[in-house]
Structure formats: structure tokens, C-alpha cells
Amino acid sequence: MARLLQDSSKFHPSEWYTANKMQHASTESQKSRSECMTAESWRLLDEIEKTTQKTQSDVNKKIEQRREEIKFWKQELDNKLEQIVHETEVLLTYKMRLERALESCKEPLVIAQKCLLYRQRRVGIDLVHDEVEQELVKEAEVLQGIIALLGRTLEQTNEQIRRNRSAKYDLEMDLKDKFTALTIDDYCASLTNDTPDITYADNAMKLEGNFVSPEDWIDFSNINVEKADKQRNNSLALRALIDSILSQTANDMRKQCEMVNIAFRNRVKEVKDAKHKLETLLAMVMDETASQEKNIAALKKAIADKEGPVKVAQTRLEARNHRPNVERCYDTVQCSLMSEVQEITKNIQRQVEMMGEENLWLKGALAQAETELKGLSRRQLSLEEEIKVKENTLYIDEVLCMQMRESVCINNY
């Protein structure tokens, strides 16, 4: 019994009371800490909730602001796209005008070159480097210069159209990206905490690809807008230049064409006048030829008329030379016969006045008249040949060239 009372494994009552007090105190302390923790948790939850709501509200506002920014730049890009598309369409019509103007230069150039080629068929003295040829050469040079200028302008226009389309492409790609971004942000703006199908995204915080700063984002669209404006302004300036070139070239072509036509008309009139004068001279020569032929006939008749009396007188003298002996007397008959022969011979040899020249003997006058007739014949042939030359020139200038040039039509494109 004494051993049981002295067992060390048993606690003293005071220890029991102490233990109970400690359990109570510990429990109260634990409860107090738990209550504090609970209060702190609610406070933290409330604070987190408010912070989360505020953050989400800020994000919503920023998404809305971003949407408005995207809409603003999308509208800007839309406006510039509409402008550059319209300007490109207008510039395409200017390109067609240039092409028509370039095509219209070919026929006048061919006609000018044909006229120069036809006029090489002129012959004789009419193959002259006259004013018509000078103006035709100038016209060909003007047309070749205009064709070269229009060709260069057309190349410049094609290049400007390419640049306009490049600016249009950049605007379209930017707009496409803006549309996609706006669609995504519209979707993001529509999301709420109660939206179905919202999930955790493990890689949401991971930045993939090349992110740009807001400044770079604005600069990118701004560069596209400025590029479109620049190309549109260049296109406007080019259209003004094309208007000026088309107007000036048409005026130059029209002016030079009229200069050539005036030169042709003057030359045709000049050749016709020369041909008329040659025809007048030919008529004079032919009249003079007829007159000279009559004159030669008269001279021959005059000579022939003198041959009978000469023969009679000389026959008589020859017969009387056969008188015998003393009968060969130099009597009055012999004297008269001698005088008759001398007189007739002298008359045959007498000088006659011809066209203000010195007097010639009758036979000399006949020879001279025949020489003059040959000269008149040569002059007639020369005049007839020259008239044919003029007719050939008139056919080339008036029929071939001037009628062909009537088809030339210079329009304003």
C-alpha cells in the first residue's frame, strides 16, 4: 500500500488543476488567435476583392480606351485608304490619256516621214531643201521629242501607280491587323467574371513574339498614313504635270502641223505660179517657133526666087562669050548683063535686119534662122521638161502629201 501511494507515475492534484488551467488558457489563446486570423482574413478578402474589382475596372477602362484608339486609327487608315484608292483610280485614267496621246502621235509621225520620203521623188531643180522640207523635218523632230516625253511620263505614272498601290497595301495590312485587334479587344471587353468558358491560361503571362511599345505602335500607323499622304500628294502633282504636258504637246503638234500645212500651201502656189509662167513662156516659144519657120520659108523662097534671074543672066553671059572674033564686043548688052548679075548677087547677099542684131547676108540670115529654130526647139523641150518637173512636184505635194495630211487629227487628251 505504501508502495502504491508512493508511485511516481501518478500526477499530483495540483498538477491536474494546473494542466486543466493550461488547457483552458491554451484553448482560449488558440481561439483568440483563430478569431483574429478569421477577422484578418475577412479584412484581407474584402481588401483583395476591392483591389481586384478596382484593377479589373481599370483594365476595362484601358481596354475601352484601347478600343477607341484602335477605332480612331482604323478610321484614319480607312480615310487614307479611300483617298489613295480614289487617287490611284484617277491616275489610271491619266495613264490611259497618256497612252492614247502617245498612240495618236504615231500616225502624224508616219505621215511626216512619208511626206519627206515622197518629196525625195522630186526631180531636177525642184529637188530643193525648201521651207516645206525644213518644216517637215522640224515636225518629225517635234513628234519624236513628244513621243519620248510622253513615254518618260508614262513610265513615271506607272511607277507612281506602283507606289500608290504599295501605300494601299500597307494601309490594308495595317487595317487588317487593326480589325483583328479590335475584334479581340471587343471580345475581351465583353468578358465578365460570370462569362461561361473562361479558363485558366498557363502561358498567359508569357510574352511571345515581338511586342512593341505604344509609341512604336502609333509610329507604325502614322508612318503608313504619312506614306499614303506623300504618295497621294506626289500623284496629285504628277496629274497636274500630265495635264500641262498633254496640253502643251497638243498645242505644239497643232502649231507645227499648221506651219507645215502653210508651207505646203505656199509652196504649191509658188510651183503653180512657176508652172504657169513656164507655160506662158512655152506658148511664146511655140509662137516664135512658128514665126521662125515662116521666116525660114520666106528666106528660102526669096533665095529660090533669085536663082532664076541669076541663071538667065549667067546663061546669057556664057552664051555671048561664044561670039566669034570681033563680035565678042563689050557692048551695052554685055555691060547690062554684068550689072544684072552683080545686082542680083548683091541682093542675095544683102544684109537684113533680124531682131535688132547686125545685118546678115540673105543666106547667112537663113543659116542663122535655122540655128535660132534649133535653139527654139531646144528651149521648147527644156520648157516642156521643166513643166513636167513642176507637174511631178505638184502631184507629190498637192495630191500625195497634202491629201494624206488631211487625215491628221490632233486632239486634246
C-alpha positions as CSV (number, residue, x, y, z in Angstrom):
1,M,0.0,0.0,0.0
2,A,2.7,2.4,0.9
3,R,4.4,1.5,-2.4
4,L,1.2,2.4,-4.3
5,L,0.9,5.7,-2.5
6,Q,4.5,6.5,-3.4
7,D,4.1,5.6,-7.2
8,S,5.9,8.2,-9.2
9,S,3.9,7.8,-12.4
10,K,0.8,9.4,-10.9
11,F,0.3,13.2,-11.1
12,H,-0.4,15.4,-8.1
13,P,-3.8,17.0,-8.0
14,S,-2.1,20.4,-8.2
15,E,-0.7,19.3,-11.5
16,W,-4.1,18.2,-12.6
17,Y,-5.5,21.6,-11.8
18,T,-2.6,23.3,-13.4
19,A,-3.0,21.1,-16.5
20,N,-6.6,21.9,-16.8
21,K,-5.9,25.6,-16.4
22,M,-3.3,25.4,-19.1
23,Q,-5.6,23.6,-21.5
24,H,-8.2,26.3,-20.9
25,A,-5.7,29.0,-21.3
26,S,-4.2,27.4,-24.4
27,T,-7.7,26.9,-25.9
28,E,-8.7,30.4,-25.2
29,S,-5.4,31.6,-26.8
30,Q,-5.9,29.4,-29.8
31,K,-9.5,30.6,-30.2
32,S,-8.4,34.2,-29.9
33,R,-5.7,33.7,-32.5
34,S,-8.2,32.0,-34.7
35,E,-10.7,34.7,-34.3
36,C,-8.0,37.3,-35.1
37,M,-7.0,35.3,-38.1
38,T,-10.5,35.0,-39.3
39,A,-11.1,38.7,-38.9
40,E,-7.8,39.4,-40.7
41,S,-8.8,37.0,-43.5
42,W,-12.2,38.7,-44.0
43,R,-10.4,42.1,-44.0
44,L,-7.9,40.8,-46.5
45,L,-10.6,39.2,-48.6
46,D,-12.5,42.4,-48.6
47,E,-9.4,44.3,-49.5
48,I,-8.4,41.9,-52.2
49,E,-12.0,41.9,-53.6
50,K,-12.0,45.7,-53.7
51,T,-8.5,45.7,-55.2
52,T,-9.4,43.1,-57.8
53,Q,-12.6,45.0,-58.7
54,K,-10.7,48.2,-59.0
55,T,-7.9,46.6,-61.1
56,Q,-10.5,44.9,-63.3
57,S,-12.3,48.2,-63.6
58,D,-9.1,49.9,-64.6
59,V,-8.4,47.2,-67.1
60,N,-11.9,47.5,-68.5
61,K,-11.4,51.3,-68.9
62,K,-8.0,50.7,-70.5
63,I,-9.5,48.2,-72.9
64,E,-12.2,50.7,-73.8
65,Q,-9.6,53.4,-74.3
66,R,-7.5,51.0,-76.4
67,R,-10.6,50.1,-78.4
68,E,-11.2,53.8,-79.0
69,E,-7.6,54.3,-80.1
70,I,-7.8,51.4,-82.5
71,K,-11.1,52.8,-83.8
72,F,-9.5,56.2,-84.3
73,W,-6.5,54.9,-86.2
74,K,-8.8,52.4,-88.1
75,Q,-10.9,55.4,-89.2
76,E,-7.7,57.3,-90.1
77,L,-6.4,54.4,-92.1
78,D,-9.9,53.9,-93.7
79,N,-9.9,57.5,-94.8
80,K,-6.4,57.4,-96.2
81,L,-7.2,54.1,-97.9
82,E,-10.2,55.5,-99.6
83,Q,-8.2,58.6,-100.7
84,I,-5.3,56.6,-102.1
85,V,-7.7,54.2,-103.9
86,H,-9.6,57.1,-105.4
87,E,-6.3,58.8,-106.4
88,T,-5.0,55.6,-108.0
89,E,-8.2,55.2,-110.0
90,V,-7.9,58.8,-111.2
91,L,-4.2,58.3,-112.0
92,L,-5.1,55.2,-114.0
93,T,-7.4,57.4,-116.2
94,Y,-4.5,59.8,-116.7
95,K,-2.4,56.8,-117.7
96,M,-5.0,55.9,-120.3
97,R,-4.9,59.5,-121.6
98,L,-1.1,59.3,-121.9
99,E,-1.4,56.0,-123.8
100,R,-4.0,57.5,-126.2
101,A,-1.9,60.6,-126.7
102,L,1.2,58.5,-127.3
103,E,-0.6,56.3,-129.8
104,S,-2.1,59.4,-131.5
105,C,1.5,60.7,-132.2
106,K,2.4,57.7,-134.3
107,E,0.2,58.5,-137.3
108,P,1.3,62.1,-137.7
109,L,5.0,61.0,-137.4
110,V,4.5,58.3,-140.1
111,I,2.8,60.9,-142.3
112,A,5.6,63.4,-141.8
113,Q,8.2,60.7,-142.7
114,K,6.1,59.6,-145.7
115,C,5.9,63.2,-146.9
116,L,9.7,63.5,-146.6
117,L,10.1,60.2,-148.5
118,Y,7.6,61.2,-151.2
119,R,9.4,64.5,-151.7
120,Q,12.6,62.7,-152.5
121,R,10.9,61.8,-155.7
122,R,11.0,65.4,-156.9
123,V,13.4,65.7,-159.8
124,G,15.6,68.3,-161.3
125,I,15.8,71.8,-159.8
126,D,12.7,71.0,-157.7
127,L,14.6,68.6,-155.5
128,V,15.4,71.6,-153.2
129,H,15.6,71.8,-149.4
130,D,12.8,74.3,-149.3
131,E,10.7,75.6,-146.4
132,V,8.3,72.6,-146.6
133,E,11.1,70.2,-146.1
134,Q,12.5,72.3,-143.2
135,E,9.1,72.4,-141.5
136,L,8.6,68.6,-142.1
137,V,11.9,67.8,-140.6
138,K,11.1,70.0,-137.7
139,E,7.6,68.4,-137.3
140,A,9.3,64.9,-137.2
141,E,11.7,66.1,-134.6
142,V,8.9,67.7,-132.5
143,L,6.8,64.5,-132.7
144,Q,9.8,62.3,-131.8
145,G,10.5,64.6,-128.9
146,I,6.9,64.5,-127.8
147,I,6.8,60.7,-128.1
148,A,9.9,60.5,-125.9
149,L,8.5,62.9,-123.3
150,L,5.1,61.1,-123.2
151,G,7.0,57.7,-122.9
152,R,9.0,59.0,-119.9
153,T,5.9,60.5,-118.3
154,L,4.1,57.2,-118.8
155,E,6.9,55.3,-117.1
156,Q,6.8,57.9,-114.2
157,T,3.0,57.4,-114.0
158,N,3.4,53.6,-113.8
159,E,5.9,54.0,-111.1
160,Q,3.6,56.3,-109.1
161,I,0.8,53.9,-109.5
162,R,3.0,51.2,-108.1
163,R,3.9,53.4,-105.2
164,N,0.2,54.2,-104.6
165,R,-0.6,50.5,-104.6
166,S,2.3,49.9,-102.2
167,A,0.9,52.5,-99.8
168,K,-2.6,51.0,-100.3
169,Y,-1.2,47.5,-99.4
170,D,0.5,48.8,-96.2
171,L,-2.8,50.5,-95.2
172,E,-4.8,47.4,-95.9
173,M,-2.4,45.2,-93.9
174,D,-2.5,47.7,-91.0
175,L,-6.3,47.9,-91.2
176,K,-6.5,44.1,-91.3
177,D,-4.4,43.9,-88.1
178,K,-6.4,46.7,-86.5
179,F,-9.6,44.9,-87.3
180,T,-8.3,41.7,-85.7
181,A,-7.0,43.6,-82.7
182,L,-10.3,45.4,-82.3
183,T,-12.2,42.1,-82.6
184,I,-10.1,40.6,-79.9
185,D,-10.4,43.7,-77.6
186,D,-14.2,43.7,-78.2
187,Y,-14.2,40.1,-77.1
188,C,-12.1,41.0,-74.1
189,A,-14.4,43.9,-73.2
190,S,-17.4,41.6,-73.3
191,L,-15.9,39.1,-70.8
192,T,-17.1,39.2,-67.2
193,N,-16.5,37.0,-64.1
194,D,-19.7,35.2,-64.9
195,T,-18.9,34.6,-68.6
196,P,-19.0,30.9,-69.4
197,D,-16.0,29.1,-70.7
198,I,-13.4,31.4,-69.1
199,T,-10.5,29.3,-68.1
200,Y,-7.0,29.5,-66.7
201,A,-4.3,30.0,-69.2
202,D,-1.0,28.7,-68.0
203,N,1.1,30.7,-70.6
204,A,-0.9,33.9,-70.4
205,M,1.8,35.7,-68.7
206,K,4.5,34.6,-71.1
207,L,5.3,37.3,-73.7
208,E,5.6,35.6,-77.1
209,G,6.7,37.2,-80.3
210,N,7.9,40.8,-80.8
211,F,5.9,43.1,-78.6
212,V,6.2,46.8,-79.5
213,S,5.8,49.8,-77.3
214,P,2.6,52.0,-77.6
215,E,4.8,54.7,-79.2
216,D,6.1,52.3,-81.8
217,W,2.5,51.1,-82.4
218,I,1.4,54.7,-83.1
219,D,4.5,55.4,-85.2
220,F,3.8,52.4,-87.3
221,S,0.3,53.6,-88.3
222,N,1.5,57.1,-88.5
223,I,4.2,56.1,-91.0
224,N,1.6,54.3,-93.1
225,V,-0.6,57.4,-93.0
226,E,2.2,59.7,-93.9
227,K,3.4,57.4,-96.7
228,A,-0.1,57.4,-98.1
229,D,-0.4,61.2,-97.9
230,K,3.0,61.6,-99.5
231,Q,2.2,59.3,-102.4
232,R,-1.2,60.9,-102.8
233,N,0.4,64.4,-103.0
234,N,3.0,63.1,-105.4
235,S,0.2,61.7,-107.5
236,L,-1.7,65.0,-107.5
237,A,1.4,66.8,-108.6
238,L,2.0,64.2,-111.3
239,R,-1.5,64.6,-112.6
240,A,-1.0,68.4,-112.8
241,L,2.2,67.8,-114.7
242,I,0.4,65.4,-117.1
243,D,-2.3,67.9,-117.7
244,S,0.3,70.5,-118.5
245,I,2.3,68.1,-120.8
246,L,-0.8,66.9,-122.7
247,S,-2.0,70.5,-123.3
248,Q,1.4,71.8,-124.3
249,T,2.3,68.9,-126.5
250,A,-1.1,69.1,-128.3
251,N,-0.5,72.8,-128.9
252,D,3.0,72.2,-130.1
253,M,1.8,69.4,-132.5
254,R,-1.1,71.6,-133.7
255,K,1.1,74.6,-134.2
256,Q,3.8,72.7,-136.1
257,C,1.2,70.9,-138.2
258,E,-0.3,74.2,-139.3
259,M,3.2,75.5,-140.0
260,V,3.8,72.5,-142.4
261,N,0.4,73.0,-144.0
262,I,1.0,76.7,-144.6
263,A,4.4,75.9,-146.1
264,F,2.8,73.3,-148.3
265,R,0.1,75.7,-149.5
266,N,2.7,78.4,-150.1
267,R,5.0,76.0,-152.0
268,V,2.1,74.7,-154.1
269,K,1.1,78.2,-155.0
270,E,4.7,79.1,-155.8
271,V,5.1,76.0,-158.0
272,K,1.8,76.6,-159.7
273,D,2.9,80.2,-160.5
274,A,6.2,79.0,-161.8
275,K,4.4,76.3,-163.9
276,H,2.0,79.0,-165.3
277,K,5.0,81.2,-166.2
278,L,6.7,78.3,-167.9
279,E,3.6,77.5,-169.8
280,T,3.3,81.2,-170.9
281,L,7.0,81.0,-172.0
282,L,6.3,77.8,-173.8
283,A,3.4,79.3,-175.7
284,M,5.7,82.3,-176.6
285,V,8.4,79.9,-177.8
286,M,5.9,77.9,-179.8
287,D,4.6,81.1,-181.4
288,E,8.1,82.2,-182.1
289,T,8.9,78.8,-183.5
290,A,6.0,79.1,-185.9
291,S,7.1,82.6,-186.8
292,Q,10.7,81.5,-187.4
293,E,9.5,78.6,-189.5
294,K,7.6,81.0,-191.6
295,N,10.6,83.3,-191.8
296,I,12.9,80.4,-192.9
297,A,10.3,79.5,-195.6
298,A,10.3,83.1,-196.7
299,L,14.1,83.3,-196.8
300,K,14.3,80.0,-198.8
301,K,11.6,81.3,-201.2
302,A,13.5,84.6,-201.5
303,I,16.7,82.7,-202.3
304,A,14.8,80.5,-204.7
305,D,13.2,83.4,-206.4
306,K,16.6,84.9,-207.1
307,E,18.0,81.8,-208.7
308,G,16.0,82.1,-212.0
309,P,17.2,85.6,-212.9
310,V,20.8,84.7,-212.0
311,K,20.7,81.6,-214.1
312,V,19.2,83.6,-217.0
313,A,21.8,86.4,-216.8
314,Q,24.7,84.0,-216.3
315,T,23.4,81.8,-219.2
316,R,23.2,84.8,-221.5
317,L,26.8,85.9,-220.5
318,E,28.0,82.4,-221.1
319,A,26.3,82.2,-224.5
320,R,27.7,85.6,-225.5
321,N,31.2,84.5,-224.5
322,H,31.0,82.2,-227.5
323,R,30.6,85.0,-230.1
324,P,33.2,84.8,-232.8
325,N,36.2,87.1,-233.2
326,V,35.4,90.7,-233.2
327,E,31.8,90.0,-232.3
328,R,32.9,89.5,-228.8
329,C,32.2,93.1,-228.1
330,Y,31.8,94.6,-224.6
331,D,28.7,96.3,-225.7
332,T,25.8,97.7,-223.7
333,V,24.1,94.3,-223.6
334,Q,27.3,92.8,-222.1
335,C,27.5,95.7,-219.7
336,S,23.9,95.4,-218.7
337,L,24.2,91.6,-218.2
338,M,27.2,92.1,-216.0
339,S,25.4,94.7,-213.9
340,E,22.3,92.4,-213.6
341,V,24.4,89.5,-212.3
342,Q,26.2,91.7,-209.9
343,E,23.0,93.4,-208.7
344,I,21.1,90.1,-208.2
345,T,24.1,88.5,-206.4
346,K,24.4,91.6,-204.2
347,N,20.7,91.4,-203.4
348,I,21.1,87.7,-202.5
349,Q,24.0,88.6,-200.3
350,R,22.3,91.8,-199.0
351,Q,22.1,92.2,-195.2
352,V,18.7,92.0,-193.5
353,E,17.9,93.1,-190.0
354,M,16.9,90.3,-187.6
355,M,15.7,91.0,-184.0
356,G,18.0,94.0,-183.5
357,E,21.1,92.1,-184.5
358,E,23.6,93.2,-187.1
359,N,22.6,92.8,-190.7
360,L,23.4,89.5,-192.3
361,W,23.6,88.3,-195.8
362,L,20.4,86.5,-197.1
363,K,22.0,83.1,-197.0
364,G,23.6,83.9,-193.6
365,A,20.2,85.0,-192.4
366,L,18.8,81.6,-193.4
367,A,21.5,79.8,-191.6
368,Q,21.0,82.0,-188.5
369,A,17.3,81.5,-188.7
370,E,17.7,77.7,-188.8
371,T,20.1,78.0,-185.8
372,E,17.5,80.1,-184.0
373,L,14.9,77.5,-184.8
374,K,17.0,74.8,-183.3
375,G,17.5,76.9,-180.3
376,L,13.8,77.5,-180.0
377,S,13.2,73.7,-180.3
378,R,15.7,73.1,-177.5
379,R,14.1,75.8,-175.4
380,Q,10.7,74.2,-176.1
381,L,11.9,70.8,-175.0
382,S,13.6,72.3,-171.9
383,L,10.4,74.2,-171.0
384,E,8.3,71.1,-171.5
385,E,10.6,69.1,-169.4
386,E,10.5,71.8,-166.7
387,I,6.7,71.8,-166.8
388,K,6.7,68.1,-166.3
389,V,9.1,68.6,-163.3
390,K,6.6,71.1,-161.9
391,E,3.7,68.8,-162.5
392,N,5.5,66.0,-160.7
393,T,6.2,68.3,-157.8
394,L,2.6,69.4,-157.7
395,Y,1.4,65.8,-157.7
396,I,3.7,64.9,-154.8
397,D,3.0,68.0,-152.7
398,E,-0.7,68.6,-153.5
399,V,-2.0,65.1,-154.2
400,L,0.2,62.7,-152.2
401,C,1.3,64.8,-149.3
402,M,-1.5,67.4,-148.7
403,Q,-4.4,65.0,-149.1
404,M,-2.6,62.5,-146.8
405,R,-2.2,65.2,-144.2
406,E,-5.9,65.9,-144.2
407,S,-6.3,62.8,-142.1
408,V,-4.1,64.2,-139.3
409,C,-6.3,65.0,-136.3
410,I,-4.7,66.4,-133.2
411,N,-7.0,66.1,-130.1
412,N,-6.6,67.1,-126.5
413,Y,-6.4,64.1,-124.3
